[in-house]
Amino acid sequence: MHIAFLGLGAMGARMAAHLLDAGHDLTVWNRSPGPAEDLELLGAVVAHTPREAAHRADVVIVMVTDDEASRAVWTGPVGALAGLSPAAVAVESSTLTPGWVRELAALAAERGTPFLDAPVSGSTPQAEAASLVYLVGGDAEALETARPAFEAMGSAVHHVGPTGHGALAKLAVNAFMGVQVAAAAELLAALGRQGIDPATAAEIIGGTPAASPVGTTAMRLMAADQHAPLFPVDLLEKDLRYALGMAAEAGVAAPVVEAARAAFQQAQDAGLGDRNMTAVSHLHDAS
């Protein structure tokens, strides 16, 4: 299969490398050339524009930061949509607003091209290990066309429903994660000030039925004061903002998600935006 992969950040570069490992023909594009050149050494073809990358590809995958970046890659005279064949499948794997996803799907439909919103659950360790979980919205036949690419990069592929439902599910997943991380930061700080060692607390809580994998990992990283950016504060704040928009569109109040977003906004204001989401714990450092 000939695959075009556009957007080679911390996630995208790792994902694209697995496509080469699986034996797919790969064309790549990135706004800055370094990551594309690294993949070229592994056998990828480097395109100069998204349109050039999409030309003749069977599946075109985009993995970027937000709505604005996605729009820039897909649209315009050198955008990927301009290079798509009607026989190709357009795949958007970024975490985006459902509104933009629906608009993008309509743009693809105008060209007669099937579209999948296929964001992933997992961060750089899962991208490295090809164990991402795909949350896919769109046509089942298009999913089967793209499935070999997803299976090269992930460990599970879930067809959530029609177009936009993958994006909705992904925002729910990341909002749930953000709420847990913000709560973990507060509770470890409270226990620490009562004399309980944070590392001990993390192990005890992590061994109870109430614990989740993401909550336990977050507490351990907080206790060790390790905040190398696996999932940066800036990205999680963006996802929480998008999730609040999703909830508002559905007419659902989301005060817990809103409180979590406020915590990550405070972390941004404290200069922690480029650090791992667990750096939100520094909001509770004793003065």
C-alpha positions as CSV (number, residue, x, y, z in Angstrom):
1,M,0.0,0.0,0.0
2,H,1.2,3.5,-0.8
3,I,0.7,5.7,2.2
4,A,1.3,9.5,2.6
5,F,2.0,10.6,6.2
6,L,1.8,14.4,6.9
7,G,3.0,15.8,10.2
8,L,6.1,14.2,11.8
9,G,6.1,15.5,15.3
10,A,6.8,13.4,18.4
11,M,3.9,11.1,17.6
12,G,3.9,11.3,13.8
13,A,7.5,10.4,13.3
14,R,7.2,7.3,15.4
15,M,4.0,6.2,13.7
16,A,5.4,6.7,10.2
17,A,8.4,4.6,11.0
18,H,6.2,1.6,11.7
19,L,4.6,1.9,8.3
20,L,8.0,1.5,6.8
21,D,8.6,-1.5,9.1
22,A,5.4,-3.1,7.9
23,G,6.6,-2.8,4.3
24,H,4.4,-0.1,3.0
25,D,5.5,2.5,0.4
26,L,5.7,5.7,2.3
27,T,5.8,9.4,1.3
28,V,6.2,11.9,4.1
29,W,5.9,15.7,4.5
30,N,6.6,17.9,7.5
31,R,6.7,21.6,7.9
32,S,10.3,21.5,9.1
33,P,12.6,19.2,7.1
34,G,14.6,17.4,9.8
35,P,12.1,14.6,10.7
36,A,11.3,13.9,7.1
37,E,15.0,13.6,6.3
38,D,15.4,11.1,9.1
39,L,12.7,8.9,7.6
40,E,14.2,9.3,4.1
41,L,17.2,7.5,5.4
42,L,14.9,4.6,6.3
43,G,13.4,4.4,2.9
44,A,10.6,7.1,2.8
45,V,10.2,9.5,-0.1
46,V,10.1,13.1,1.0
47,A,7.5,15.5,-0.6
48,H,7.8,19.2,-0.8
49,T,4.1,20.0,-0.2
50,P,1.1,18.1,1.3
51,R,-0.4,18.1,-2.2
52,E,2.7,16.4,-3.7
53,A,2.7,13.8,-0.8
54,A,-1.0,13.0,-1.4
55,H,-0.6,12.4,-5.1
56,R,-1.0,8.7,-6.0
57,A,-1.3,7.7,-2.3
58,D,-3.9,5.0,-1.4
59,V,-4.2,6.4,2.1
60,V,-3.3,9.9,3.3
61,I,-2.8,10.4,7.0
62,V,-2.4,13.7,8.8
63,M,-1.2,14.0,12.4
64,V,-0.8,17.6,13.6
65,T,-1.5,19.7,16.7
66,D,-4.9,21.4,16.3
67,D,-7.6,22.6,14.0
68,E,-5.5,25.4,12.5
69,A,-2.6,23.2,11.7
70,S,-5.0,20.6,10.2
71,R,-6.7,23.2,8.0
72,A,-3.3,24.4,6.8
73,V,-2.2,20.9,5.7
74,W,-5.4,19.8,4.0
75,T,-6.6,22.9,2.3
76,G,-5.4,25.5,-0.2
77,P,-3.6,25.1,-3.5
78,V,-0.8,23.0,-2.1
79,G,-2.9,21.2,0.5
80,A,-3.4,17.5,0.6
81,L,-7.0,17.6,-0.6
82,A,-5.8,19.1,-3.9
83,G,-3.6,16.1,-4.5
84,L,-6.1,13.4,-3.5
85,S,-7.3,10.8,-5.8
86,P,-11.0,9.9,-5.5
87,A,-9.8,6.3,-4.9
88,A,-7.8,7.3,-1.9
89,V,-8.9,7.4,1.7
90,A,-8.3,10.6,3.6
91,V,-7.5,10.0,7.3
92,E,-7.3,12.7,10.0
93,S,-5.6,11.3,13.1
94,S,-5.1,14.6,15.0
95,T,-7.2,15.6,18.0
96,L,-9.6,18.2,16.6
97,T,-13.0,19.8,17.2
98,P,-15.9,17.8,15.8
99,G,-17.0,20.9,13.9
100,W,-13.8,21.1,11.9
101,V,-13.8,17.3,11.3
102,R,-17.3,17.5,9.8
103,E,-16.2,20.4,7.6
104,L,-13.1,18.5,6.5
105,A,-15.2,15.4,5.7
106,A,-17.5,17.5,3.5
107,L,-14.5,19.0,1.7
108,A,-13.3,15.4,1.0
109,A,-16.7,14.4,-0.1
110,E,-16.8,17.2,-2.7
111,R,-13.8,15.4,-4.3
112,G,-15.5,12.0,-4.0
113,T,-12.8,10.9,-1.5
114,P,-13.8,8.8,1.5
115,F,-12.8,10.3,4.8
116,L,-12.1,8.9,8.3
117,D,-11.5,10.7,11.5
118,A,-9.2,8.3,13.3
119,P,-7.5,9.9,16.3
120,V,-5.5,7.7,18.6
121,S,-5.4,7.1,22.3
122,G,-1.8,6.9,23.6
123,S,1.3,9.1,23.8
124,T,4.9,8.8,22.6
125,P,5.6,5.5,24.4
126,Q,2.6,3.8,22.7
127,A,3.5,5.4,19.4
128,E,7.0,4.0,19.8
129,A,5.7,0.5,20.7
130,A,3.0,0.5,17.9
131,S,0.3,0.1,20.6
132,L,-1.9,3.0,19.9
133,V,-5.7,2.6,20.1
134,Y,-7.6,3.9,17.1
135,L,-11.0,5.6,17.5
136,V,-12.4,5.7,14.1
137,G,-15.4,7.6,12.6
138,G,-16.6,7.1,9.1
139,D,-17.5,4.5,6.5
140,A,-16.8,0.9,7.3
141,E,-15.5,0.1,3.8
142,A,-13.1,3.0,4.0
143,L,-11.9,1.7,7.4
144,E,-11.2,-1.7,5.9
145,T,-9.0,0.0,3.2
146,A,-7.1,1.9,5.9
147,R,-7.0,-0.9,8.4
148,P,-3.6,-2.3,7.4
149,A,-2.0,1.1,8.1
150,F,-3.7,1.4,11.5
151,E,-2.7,-2.1,12.5
152,A,0.9,-1.3,11.7
153,M,0.8,1.6,14.2
154,G,-1.7,0.4,16.8
155,S,-2.8,-2.5,18.9
156,A,-6.6,-1.9,18.6
157,V,-8.9,-0.3,16.0
158,H,-12.4,0.7,17.2
159,H,-15.1,1.8,14.7
160,V,-17.0,4.2,16.9
161,G,-19.6,5.2,14.3
162,P,-20.2,7.7,11.5
163,T,-18.0,10.7,10.6
164,G,-17.1,12.8,13.6
165,H,-17.6,10.1,16.2
166,G,-14.0,9.2,16.4
167,A,-13.2,12.8,17.2
168,L,-16.0,12.9,19.9
169,A,-14.7,9.7,21.5
170,K,-11.1,11.1,21.5
171,L,-12.1,14.3,23.3
172,A,-13.9,12.3,25.9
173,V,-10.9,10.1,26.5
174,N,-8.5,13.0,26.8
175,A,-10.9,15.0,29.1
176,F,-11.2,11.9,31.3
177,M,-7.4,11.8,31.4
178,G,-7.1,15.4,32.2
179,V,-9.5,15.3,35.1
180,Q,-7.6,12.4,36.6
181,V,-4.2,14.0,36.3
182,A,-5.5,17.3,37.8
183,A,-7.1,15.4,40.7
184,A,-4.0,13.3,41.3
185,A,-1.9,16.5,41.6
186,E,-4.3,18.0,44.2
187,L,-4.6,14.8,46.3
188,L,-0.8,14.0,46.4
189,A,-0.1,17.6,47.5
190,A,-2.8,17.3,50.2
191,L,-1.4,14.0,51.5
192,G,2.2,15.3,51.3
193,R,1.3,18.2,53.5
194,Q,-0.2,15.8,56.0
195,G,3.1,13.9,56.2
196,I,2.5,11.0,53.8
197,D,5.4,10.5,51.4
198,P,4.1,11.1,47.8
199,A,5.9,8.1,46.4
200,T,4.3,5.9,49.1
201,A,0.9,7.4,48.4
202,A,1.2,6.8,44.7
203,E,2.0,3.1,45.2
204,I,-0.8,2.6,47.8
205,I,-3.4,4.3,45.7
206,G,-2.2,2.7,42.5
207,G,-2.8,-0.7,44.1
208,T,-6.4,-0.1,44.9
209,P,-9.5,-0.9,42.8
210,A,-10.1,2.9,42.5
211,A,-6.8,3.4,40.5
212,S,-6.5,3.7,36.7
213,P,-3.4,3.1,34.7
214,V,-3.2,6.8,33.7
215,G,-3.8,8.0,37.2
216,T,-1.2,5.6,38.7
217,T,1.4,6.6,36.1
218,A,0.7,10.3,36.7
219,M,1.1,10.0,40.5
220,R,4.4,8.1,40.1
221,L,5.8,10.7,37.8
222,M,4.6,13.5,40.1
223,A,6.2,11.8,43.1
224,A,9.5,11.4,41.3
225,D,9.2,15.0,39.9
226,Q,9.7,13.6,36.4
227,H,8.0,15.8,33.8
228,A,9.7,15.1,30.5
229,P,7.1,15.9,27.9
230,L,5.2,12.7,27.0
231,F,2.0,14.6,26.7
232,P,2.6,18.4,27.2
233,V,0.4,20.7,29.3
234,D,-0.3,22.8,26.3
235,L,-1.8,20.0,24.3
236,L,-3.9,18.7,27.2
237,E,-5.3,22.2,27.8
238,K,-6.2,22.4,24.1
239,D,-8.0,19.1,24.3
240,L,-9.9,20.1,27.4
241,R,-11.0,23.3,25.7
242,Y,-12.2,21.3,22.7
243,A,-14.0,18.9,25.0
244,L,-15.8,21.7,26.7
245,G,-16.9,22.9,23.3
246,M,-18.2,19.5,22.5
247,A,-20.1,19.3,25.8
248,A,-21.6,22.8,25.2
249,E,-22.7,21.8,21.7
250,A,-24.5,18.8,23.3
251,G,-26.1,21.0,26.0
252,V,-24.3,19.3,28.8
253,A,-22.7,21.2,31.7
254,A,-19.2,20.0,32.4
255,P,-18.0,21.7,35.6
256,V,-15.5,19.0,36.4
257,V,-13.8,19.2,33.0
258,E,-13.9,23.0,33.2
259,A,-12.1,22.9,36.6
260,A,-9.5,20.6,35.1
261,R,-8.9,22.9,32.2
262,A,-8.5,25.8,34.6
263,A,-5.8,23.9,36.4
264,F,-3.9,23.4,33.2
265,Q,-4.3,27.0,32.2
266,Q,-2.7,27.9,35.5
267,A,0.1,25.6,34.7
268,Q,0.6,27.4,31.3
269,D,0.6,30.7,33.1
270,A,3.3,29.3,35.4
271,G,5.5,28.6,32.4
272,L,4.9,24.8,32.4
273,G,3.2,24.5,29.0
274,D,5.9,22.6,27.3
275,R,6.4,20.1,30.2
276,N,4.5,16.9,30.7
277,M,0.9,17.2,31.9
278,T,2.0,15.9,35.3
279,A,3.9,19.2,35.8
280,V,0.5,20.5,36.9
281,S,1.5,19.2,40.3
282,H,3.9,22.2,40.7
283,L,0.9,24.4,41.2
284,H,0.7,22.9,44.6
285,D,4.4,23.3,45.6
286,A,4.7,24.7,49.1
287,S,5.8,28.3,49.1
